[in-house]
C-alpha cells in the first residue's frame, strides 16, 4: 500500500492485481515491443500517476516544463475533435521546450497537416500536476503474500503466473 498526499488529503493507493494485469498486457502482448522474459520480472516496476490540479488556460504556452502535465484538445484537418496528453515528466525527459512538446502532442493526437503558430493558438490546453507512485514487482509479490496471510489463509501464495 502506498500513500500519496494531494491538497492536504491523503489518498491510499493500492496497486492491485488489475494494475499488474495491465502491466502484463503491455509487457507481454503489445506488438510494438518484444515480450518480457521471466528473467526480467525481478526488474519490473509499475508506476501510477495520480493527476491533480487541473486548470484550463487561455494560452498554449501557459505551463512549466517538468512541473505541469498538459492535455490538448484540437480539431484535426478533417474537422474531428482530437485530444492528447503528456505527463509532467515527458517534456523534461525528452529535453523539449514548449513548442516541441505541443507539436509532438499534436502528432500524437493524429494531426497530420503542417503545424503553424496560428494553429497552435487554436488549441485548448489544460495543465495539471501529478503524484507518481512506483512499485517494484518484488514489492507487489510481498504485498500479495502479506494480504493473503491477513485473510487467514495459512500457506503462501505462489507468485502470480504472468505466463498463463
N, C-alpha and C positions, 0 to 999 in steps of 0.2 A: 504494500500500500504506500502511495506517495502522497504528500501533502503540498498543495500549491496555495499561495496567497495572492489574491487579486482584490483590489479595492477594500482591503481590510477584512475580507470574508474568506474563511478557509474552505477550500474545496478538497474533498477526499477523492483522489483518482485511483481507482483500482484497475490495474491492467489485467483484464480477464482473458479467458480463452478466446473470446470473439476477436480481441485485438490480435492475438497471436495467430488466429485463423486468417486474418487479413494479411499478416506478415507472411504466413505460409503460402497464401495465394500469390503474393508478389514475389516471394523468394523462389518459389518452385514452378510457377505456372505462367509467369509473364514472359511472353515470347521475345521481348526486347533484350532479355538478359539470359545468361547461362544459368541453369538451376543451381541452387546452393547444394553443397555436398554435406553429408553427415559430419564430416570433419570440421566444417565451417560453423556448425551450430554453437560451439562454445564461444565463438567470437561475435555472435549475433547480438545486436542491440535493437530495441524498438523505442521510437520516440513518439510522444504525443504532444501536440501543441494546443494549449487552451487559448483561444482567441478572445481578446477583451478590448474594451475602449474603442468601439467602432465610431468613426466620425466621418460624415460626408464633408468633403472640402470642395471649394469652388475652383481651385487651381490645381492642375495635374502635377505641379511641382511642389505642392504644399505637404511634404512629408520628408522624414530624415532617413537616409540610407543607414541600415543597421539598427534602427530604432523602431521604425514602423513597417508592418506588412502592408501591402496595398492590394486592393481589388478594383479592377477597372470594369466598366460597362461601356459598350460602344456598339455602333451599328456597322456591320461589315459592308463591303462593296455591293452586296446584293440586298441590303436593307434589313438583314436579320440582326436581332439583338444578340450580342455575344458578351461573355464575361471571362475574366481570367484573374488569377491571384498568385502572389508570391508571399511567402512568409518573410518576416523581418530579416532573417539571416541570408536570404538568397542573393540579393544585390551585393551585399558586402563580401560574401564568399566568392562571387564571380568577379569582383573588382569593377562593378558597373557604376556609372553615375545615374542621375535621374532619367535622362533621355534614353540611354542604353537599356535601362530597366523597363521603361514604358514601351519602347519599341519591341523588346523581347516578349513582353506580355501581350502586345498586340498580335505578334506572330503566333504565340502560344494559343491565343484565343481564335486563331484562324483567319486573321486579316492578311490578305494577300496583295493588296494594292500598295503603291508607293506611300510611304508614311511622310506626311508633311507636318510642319509646325501648326498650320491651320487645323489639320485633322486632330492632332494631339489635343488642341483646345476644346474639342467636342466631347472628349472623354469625361465620363462621370467617375470620379475617383473616391473611394472610401479607404481611409487609413485605419490601421488597428495595431494593437500590440499583442504580444503572445508570451505565455509562460510555457517553456518547453521542459518536459519531464522525459527522462530516458531510463530504461530498464534493460539490464543485460539478460540474456537467455538464462543464465545461471540463477539470477535473482527471481525470475519468473518460476523456475523449477522449485526453488526454495520456498517461495510464496505458496505455490500449489501444494507442496508437501505439508507445510505448516497448516494451511487451510483444511487439508484432508484430515490431519490429526485433530484439529479443533472440532471437527464434525463427529468425533468419536469413533472413527474407523481406525483400528489398531495397527494396520500394516501400511508401509509406504506405498505411494502411488508410483508406478513406473513412469519415466519421462514420457511426455506426450509424443506420440509417434507421428512425426510430420510426413512420413513417407508412406502412410497407409491410404 
